[in-house]
């Protein structure tokens, strides 16, 4: 059995794999593969309509918001957000809490003045800044809700009198979020929604069309909204598999139920990290991510040995990012408690063998 702790492409439920593989051969009895059906066919129109419906239901998206299924990943949204929301000669505020927020604000600087209201770079992004002022004239405040590399997550909503924009790529659908508190939410699918290739954008309609700049149609949220996410050929397979995964999430009881499962998984792993003298967490306790658990060994010379043992036990993706080192256990929605048990059991065995 493999225990997939990888931080990149998501782990998906076995049932989703089974349904998706069947659709690759024959989609809904059409005699065609999901990989070859027309995106203009009534069969796919039903898929993308269900995708929107599931997102609205699971995230409780209020009226007045458009739901878009785009391409280019979150990295493309780093540019699309200011392109669509930052007025010419305007300014925006950014919270810098890690690699991806840094990349987002770097792109935004191509469109206007950017105020970095707070940063945790002084301690290698190991915490979330708590006190900062947001300029009243900012078009929006951008924050990254979960930091995959450094293992921190924002649980208390940033306080600002301007629209909130959030990159929720790595924790969307893992916990309850109030969409109405945000002007725009975006997320690459490949953590908790589906496979890489589709990017979810939930945007408040009244914020659009006010920048005063000409936006190329392919980068214009309004154009994609008018075309029901089919301005250009959409990533059909990624959207379909996302539908299967969102059906699975709904059947489990929805986001609130998933959040409780994620709390239990993260708590169990962090408790072992804190108890075991051979391991140490890298993020501040109050800011620890439920999705990406980062930790190191108190004796770095033992890390390769532990990593080799984990590999022997079928654990993949545990090596930490070079920015932090050590280990990173990504425990996205579809990772079961049995994988957490396997890892914590190994940590205890390692402790006993070296005492």
C-alpha positions as MATLAB code, in Angstrom:
seq = 'XXXXXXXXXXXXXXXXXXXXXXXXXXXXXXXXXXXXXXXXXXXXXXXXXXXXXXXXXXXXXXXXXXXXXXXXXXXXXXXXXXXXXXXXXXXXXXXXXXXXXXXXXXXXXXXXXXXXXXXXXXXXXXXXXXXXXXXXXXXXXXXXXXXXXXXXXXXXXXXXXXXXXXXXXXXXXXXXXXXXXXXXXXXXXXXXXXXXXXXXXXXXXXXXXXXXXXXXXXXXXXXXXXXXXXXXXXXXXXXXXXXXXXXXXXXXXXXXXXXXXXXXXXXXXXXXXXXXXXXXXXXXXXXXXXXXXXXXXXXXXXXXXXXXXXXXXXXXXXXXXXXXXXXXXXXXXXXXXXXXXXXXXXXXXXXXXXX';
ca = [
       0.000    0.000    0.000;
       1.242    3.475   -0.857;
       0.786    6.415    1.501;
       0.874    9.527   -0.661;
       2.047   12.548    1.337;
       3.004   14.495   -1.807;
       2.410   18.243   -1.805;
       1.841   18.710   -5.530;
      -0.721   16.759   -7.575;
      -3.490   15.665   -5.262;
      -4.363   12.302   -3.844;
      -7.851   11.310   -5.012;
     -10.340    8.772   -3.635;
     -10.188    5.280   -5.153;
     -13.815    5.558   -6.301;
     -12.929    8.677   -8.269;
     -10.073    6.868  -10.015;
     -12.394    4.005  -10.906;
     -15.095    6.224  -12.393;
     -12.599    8.398  -14.218;
     -10.817    5.408  -15.753;
     -14.120    4.050  -17.048;
     -14.960    7.421  -18.580;
     -11.622    7.422  -20.387;
     -12.809    4.292  -22.195;
     -16.515    5.129  -22.546;
     -18.116    8.259  -21.145;
     -21.696    7.649  -19.993;
     -22.387    5.108  -22.709;
     -21.644    7.527  -25.542;
     -19.059    5.212  -27.078;
     -16.606    8.103  -26.833;
     -13.901    8.792  -24.284;
     -14.188   11.772  -21.957;
     -10.862   12.735  -23.552;
     -12.449   13.159  -26.967;
     -15.993   14.398  -26.474;
     -16.823   17.880  -27.705;
     -16.805   20.590  -25.077;
     -19.867   21.946  -26.876;
     -21.793   18.684  -26.566;
     -24.829   18.401  -24.337;
     -22.970   15.705  -22.378;
     -20.190   18.067  -21.355;
     -22.548   20.993  -20.843;
     -24.161   18.819  -18.162;
     -20.751   18.181  -16.589;
     -19.752   21.820  -16.304;
     -23.220   22.770  -15.065;
     -22.892   20.144  -12.323;
     -19.416   21.412  -11.487;
     -20.779   24.909  -10.905;
     -23.729   23.588   -8.921;
     -21.492   21.511   -6.639;
     -19.121   24.407   -6.002;
     -22.040   26.702   -5.157;
     -23.526   24.125   -2.807;
     -20.358   22.955   -1.058;
     -18.931   26.449   -0.573;
     -22.350   28.052   -0.039;
     -21.611   30.687   -2.666;
     -24.146   33.531   -2.421;
     -25.890   35.198   -5.317;
     -23.932   37.850   -7.162;
     -20.804   35.725   -7.621;
     -19.602   34.086  -10.818;
     -17.926   30.684  -10.758;
     -15.285   30.185  -13.414;
     -13.265   27.163  -14.501;
     -10.098   28.472  -16.090;
      -6.611   27.296  -16.995;
      -3.076   28.391  -16.164;
      -3.125   27.417  -12.502;
      -2.903   29.788   -9.562;
       0.234   31.245  -11.137;
      -1.847   32.735  -13.944;
      -4.214   34.178  -11.358;
      -1.288   36.073   -9.827;
      -1.552   38.274  -12.937;
      -5.276   37.990  -13.711;
      -6.311   39.290  -10.296;
      -4.594   42.695  -10.597;
      -5.393   42.815  -14.321;
      -9.118   42.665  -13.443;
      -9.297   44.309  -10.015;
      -6.491   46.878   -9.757;
      -7.440   50.209  -11.373;
      -4.963   52.039  -13.525;
      -2.837   54.174  -11.166;
      -4.459   52.347   -8.241;
      -2.886   50.414   -5.383;
      -3.445   47.049   -3.744;
      -2.366   45.483   -0.462;
      -0.635   42.109   -0.128;
       0.153   39.925    2.880;
       3.462   38.092    2.357;
       3.458   34.720    4.106;
       5.432   32.468    1.786;
       6.702   31.606   -1.657;
       3.365   31.793   -3.457;
       2.251   35.068   -1.901;
       5.654   36.518   -2.811;
       5.174   35.440   -6.411;
       1.656   36.879   -6.435;
       2.772   40.311   -5.261;
       5.688   40.274   -7.708;
       3.244   39.857  -10.601;
       0.882   42.489   -9.188;
       3.650   45.088   -9.261;
       3.380   45.018  -13.061;
      -0.096   46.577  -12.790;
       0.137   49.218  -10.089;
       1.452   50.218   -6.687;
       1.629   47.353   -4.193;
       1.751   47.767   -0.420;
       3.184   44.759    1.422;
       1.279   45.296    4.655;
       3.129   42.580    6.567;
       5.625   39.799    5.958;
       6.921   36.796    7.876;
      10.034   36.470    5.716;
      12.155   37.598    8.682;
      11.711   34.134   10.254;
      11.627   32.065    7.079;
       7.844   32.309    6.871;
       7.361   30.195   10.002;
       4.439   32.260   11.299;
       1.467   34.373   10.195;
       1.698   38.144   10.892;
      -1.088   39.257   13.218;
      -1.013   43.069   13.387;
      -0.894   45.259   10.320;
      -2.721   48.181    8.754;
      -4.371   48.011    5.340;
      -4.540   51.275    3.350;
      -8.123   52.452    3.017;
      -7.604   53.268   -0.647;
      -6.392   49.781   -1.576;
      -8.437   48.093   -4.290;
      -8.167   44.825   -2.369;
      -6.115   42.862    0.181;
      -4.576   39.660   -1.162;
      -3.617   36.779    1.104;
      -2.626   33.133    0.658;
      -4.723   31.039    3.018;
      -2.360   28.065    3.271;
       1.376   27.961    2.660;
       2.338   24.556    1.319;
       6.104   24.986    1.571;
       6.370   26.460    5.065;
       3.426   24.684    6.700;
       1.406   27.658    7.926;
      -2.295   28.415    7.487;
      -4.428   31.489    8.122;
      -7.386   30.594   10.334;
      -8.489   34.092   11.374;
      -9.769   36.149    8.484;
      -7.639   39.242    7.769;
      -9.396   42.391    8.965;
      -9.724   45.066    6.298;
     -12.276   47.541    4.986;
     -11.402   46.603    1.406;
     -12.345   43.503   -0.631;
     -10.447   40.352    0.309;
      -8.795   38.255   -2.395;
      -7.520   34.826   -1.406;
      -5.385   32.162   -3.017;
      -6.952   29.033   -1.516;
      -5.231   26.555   -3.802;
      -4.089   24.196   -1.071;
      -6.907   24.283    1.481;
     -10.098   24.980   -0.457;
     -12.824   22.424    0.354;
     -10.821   21.345    3.419;
     -12.547   23.709    5.846;
     -15.573   25.967    5.998;
     -14.999   29.435    4.549;
     -17.433   32.321    4.241;
     -17.326   33.252    0.565;
     -19.370   36.388    1.242;
     -16.412   37.797    3.180;
     -14.354   37.766   -0.017;
     -14.352   39.646   -3.265;
     -12.509   36.870   -5.061;
     -11.228   33.375   -4.287;
      -9.043   31.373   -6.620;
      -7.552   27.905   -6.405;
      -5.600   25.518   -8.535;
      -7.536   22.257   -8.446;
      -4.685   19.876   -7.724;
      -4.855   19.682   -3.933;
      -8.438   19.035   -2.818;
     -10.623   19.608   -5.873;
      -9.291   17.452   -8.698;
      -6.327   16.928  -11.010;
      -4.108   19.691  -12.322;
      -5.366   21.517  -15.390;
      -8.342   23.493  -14.115;
      -8.361   26.554  -11.868;
     -11.407   27.605   -9.870;
     -12.273   31.304   -9.571;
     -15.178   32.593   -7.480;
     -15.568   36.331   -8.021;
     -18.047   38.985   -6.911;
     -19.559   40.400  -10.073;
     -19.795   43.982   -8.854;
     -15.998   44.230   -8.592;
     -15.425   43.662  -12.293;
     -15.101   46.120  -15.148;
     -13.784   49.010  -13.044;
     -10.042   49.101  -13.743;
     -10.175   51.581  -16.607;
      -7.801   49.444  -18.641;
      -8.326   47.323  -21.727;
      -8.046   43.658  -20.787;
      -7.364   41.036  -23.469;
     -10.442   38.810  -23.627;
      -8.639   35.639  -22.570;
      -7.619   37.369  -19.306;
     -10.969   39.070  -18.668;
     -13.130   37.466  -15.975;
     -16.224   39.093  -17.446;
     -15.650   37.428  -20.807;
     -15.265   34.017  -19.184;
     -18.380   34.575  -17.076;
     -20.447   35.549  -20.143;
     -19.258   32.409  -21.932;
     -19.982   30.124  -18.952;
     -16.282   29.192  -18.739;
     -16.223   28.157  -22.379;
     -14.688   31.233  -23.961;
     -11.974   28.846  -25.124;
     -11.817   25.047  -24.969;
     -11.946   24.182  -21.261;
      -9.909   21.401  -19.615;
     -12.652   18.829  -20.049;
     -11.052   15.898  -18.261;
      -9.887   17.929  -15.261;
     -13.347   19.421  -14.815;
     -14.994   16.002  -15.089;
     -12.703   14.427  -12.482;
     -13.289   17.441  -10.235;
     -17.025   16.753  -10.473;
     -16.432   13.155   -9.386;
     -14.327   14.345   -6.459;
     -16.875   16.965   -5.393;
     -19.611   14.333   -5.538;
     -17.483   12.221   -3.194;
     -17.078   15.178   -0.845;
     -20.818   15.853   -0.851;
     -21.557   12.189   -0.118;
     -19.243   12.336    2.897;
     -21.345   15.134    4.334;
     -19.725   18.194    2.820;
     -16.980   20.594    3.811;
     -17.887   20.816    7.507;
     -17.542   17.060    7.933;
     -14.292   17.086    5.975;
     -12.964   19.843    8.205;
     -13.495   17.726   11.317;
     -11.663   14.797    9.729;
      -8.783   17.085    8.783;
      -8.576   18.454   12.326;
      -8.286   14.909   13.696;
      -5.612   13.898   11.181;
      -3.502   17.000   11.754;
      -3.868   16.850   15.535;
      -2.680   13.245   15.666;
       0.412   13.940   13.590;
       1.347   17.142   15.416;
       0.914   15.429   18.794;
       3.457   12.799   17.780;
       5.862   15.443   16.474;
       5.626   17.326   19.782;
       5.907   14.189   21.923;
       8.745   12.483   20.073;
      12.184   13.851   21.046;
      13.568   12.981   17.605;
      11.291   15.426   15.764;
      10.468   19.127   15.851;
       7.838   21.170   14.024;
       8.993   24.158   11.972;
       5.885   26.396   12.081;
       4.579   28.365   15.045;
       2.075   26.189   16.901;
      -0.870   28.575   16.520;
      -0.297   28.881   12.760;
       0.300   25.222   11.898;
      -1.287   24.093    8.672;
      -3.790   21.247    8.620;
      -2.835   20.474    5.044;
       0.978   20.560    5.028;
       2.748   19.416    8.175;
       6.401   20.498    8.148;
       8.933   19.079   10.588;
      12.621   18.287   10.975;
      14.696   15.927   13.084;
      16.459   17.228   16.168;
      19.512   15.401   14.824;
      19.673   16.244   11.094;
      22.156   13.420   10.511;
      19.295   10.940   11.000;
      16.963   12.423    8.385;
      18.139   10.303    5.448;
      17.759    7.152    7.529;
      14.205    8.026    8.485;
      13.333    8.958    4.909;
      14.672    5.611    3.667;
      12.592    3.718    6.234;
       9.496    5.679    5.240;
      10.100    4.770    1.611;
      10.377    1.087    2.555;
       6.944    1.369    4.223;
       5.374    2.788    1.060;
       5.384    6.433    2.112;
       6.030    8.827   -0.767;
       6.382   12.604   -0.977;
       7.685   13.121    2.573;
      10.877   14.980    1.744;
      10.590   18.639    2.729;
      10.991   21.545    0.355;
      14.568   22.804    0.089;
      13.475   26.122    1.674;
      12.668   24.351    4.943;
      14.406   20.982    4.732;
      13.396   17.985    6.784;
       9.998   16.546    6.026;
       6.595   17.643    4.791;
       3.518   15.471    5.167;
       0.737   16.824    2.970;
      -2.515   15.457    4.336;
      -5.148   16.564    1.851;
      -8.806   15.530    1.993;
      -8.519   12.096    0.408;
      -5.615   10.927    2.584;
      -7.107    8.545    5.110;
      -6.355    8.242    8.817;
      -4.642    4.919    8.090;
      -1.811    6.837    6.423;
      -1.457    9.086    9.467;
      -1.356    5.981   11.660;
       1.365    4.472    9.471;
       3.525    7.583    9.753;
       3.115    8.086   13.496;
       3.752    4.375   14.101;
       7.000    4.660   12.143;
       8.030    7.729   14.143;
       7.514    5.835   17.398;
       9.412    2.815   16.084;
      12.285    5.062   15.044;
      12.394    6.549   18.524;
      12.482    3.116   20.177;
      15.220    1.869   17.837;
      17.493    4.805   18.655;
      17.019    4.951   22.412;
];
